């Protein structure tokens, strides 16, 4: 804001017209107002503030002092200010309210305050506007002609209220401390409006919200990355150092390095998996070969044991052969010596025994034919020795039963393993439901947070008017104080007025008494002069030296002392009347000032206004406390959201791990069941098939030994 010109007429100590060219004074950059006390320095500042806002600079000073006490009663006081703001050149002209003598009769009448404001079109029109002492406004556009309109236009042009203007641009005497004592909110509002930082505050607020949103997104991404990294580390079974390197890349957000290292580890793991798969196939082949070799070895060992027993028997027979030959020779000798009947008896006994053995073998064969017809058929085959074929069948069945021994335990454990797998699946389903519920709750939290943010912003908006509400409350309290004082002042004025009228009547009475005494004295002045006549002395009236008939005093003659006493009484009464009249004028002036401060308010309406402003301050204060409470709730809400998010991610990781474990267990269980189904064949179970092989081996052995 730049001041160009100020013209004052009848303002403060300046009874006449005074002009100040601020443009010329400020040409050097700065200038100083200096002078003794009472010379009018503060009046210039008050005139500037009054021209702009219709009030003087000091909030504790009445606007009545703007009018000069030395101004002619009939002449108005005028303040004419030309100033410039970013919105353009403006001129404002104000006249304060004053009491002027009535044009007819006695007494005074109120001359209302006036205000006009022009917009000056260009700098070239400044000289004409400054030279326009009559306020015609030639060459300028009138933009306001009422007090309220001028106030709004000035505030729009300057961008400040009177309180803000007097706290920042122009600090009145003794009010610099008021700005320093002002609350943070009040000073912030003043400085914000002065420097136009509302946009930056809004941008800062928006950036803060964007920063918080970005931080939440980064935290969520980091949690997702950490979860994926943990799964990857577990899946590929990394060493501690390799896992720590990947974790370090993830913490530092070196995504390219992290991806490269993960690809390298994945390649290594894939290669190892391929090698492991090949090794597993080879191992399975080796295992099958070993199983076959083991079965062959067991069969061979059985045969070797049997051969060893036969060899031992042959050796024993060979060893006992001389004894047998010797016994046979003796037997022959005995037999030769025995009768032929004995020989026949022994033949018949042997024939019966052979027949019984054949019948027993046939019975055993018929008994075993339903279960093992192929074994029984071996007895009838003539291509090879039945004993050898039965021994081979017994060995084959024994080997098959031995091969099923491990599968019996595997088949027995299958139901318990399936039960455990079902229990894990049920537990996994419960965890998945819990994870789903946690996900739903997290998805609902942004809406709840938006509601908290909206409530907080509404509370902040409601609380933003706290400073202005306090100012309005202070102004309303001042109005109430003025209205209350004005109501009391009316009674005081009436009392003082009554006293002034009584003293006026007394002064008139004393003046009439003095006039009567003077007339009576003048009527008897001849006697008074005659009393001073001396013989042969010249008469002071006619100059004669003879005084044949001097006048004598009348009965109601008045002495000079009486006239002097009446004059003194009249003067005392006039002084008392003047004092009472001055007291009345002061009381009426004070009443006028109070009414000016109170405006159109009565004590009741002012009290209602104070109650309304008090309610507004209370509401704004409550809103400020509510905003702080909501800010605390929002911070707590965000902390709980973070905690819930971390818990959800941990649960998701557990669910993923358990799902992977269940899948692996399910595949292993299915593979074992397939093995069992294949090994079981047409039998009801592995145990049943093994019992069948065992029974076949026993049956073959029994037929062979029979």
Secondary structure by P-SEA (a helix, b strand, c coil): ccccbbbbccccccccbbbbcccccccccbbbbbbcccccaaaaaaaaaaacccccccccccccccccccccccbbbbbbbbbccccccbbbbbbcbbbbcccccbbbbbbbbbbbbbbbccccaaaaaaacccccccccccccccaaaaaaaaaaaacccaaaaaacccccccaaaaaaaccaaaaaaaaaaaacaaaaaaaaaaaaaaaaaaaaaaaaaaaaaaaaaaaaaaaacccaaaaaaaaaaaaacaaaaaaaaaaaaaaaaaaaaaaaaaaaaaaaaaaaaaaaaaaaaaaaaaaaaaaaaaaaaaaaaaaaaaaaaaaaaaaaaaaaaccaaaaaaaaaaaaaaaaaaaaaaaaaaaaaccccaaaaaaaacccccaaaaaaaaaaaaaaaaaaaaaaaaaaaaaaaaaaaaaaaaaaaaaaaaaaaaaaaaaaaaaaaaaaaaaaaaaaaaaacaaaaaaaaaaaaaaaaaaaaaaaaaaaaaaaaaaaaaaaaaaaaaaaaaaaaaaaaaaaaaaaaaaaacccccccccccccccccccccccccccaaaaaaaaaaaaaaaaaaaaaaaaaaaaaaaaaaaaaaaccccaaaaaaaaaaaaaaaaaaaaaaaaaaaaaaaaaaaaaaaaaaaaaaaaaaaaaaaaaaaaaaaaaaaaaaaaaaaaaacccccaaaaaaaaaaaaaaaaaaaac
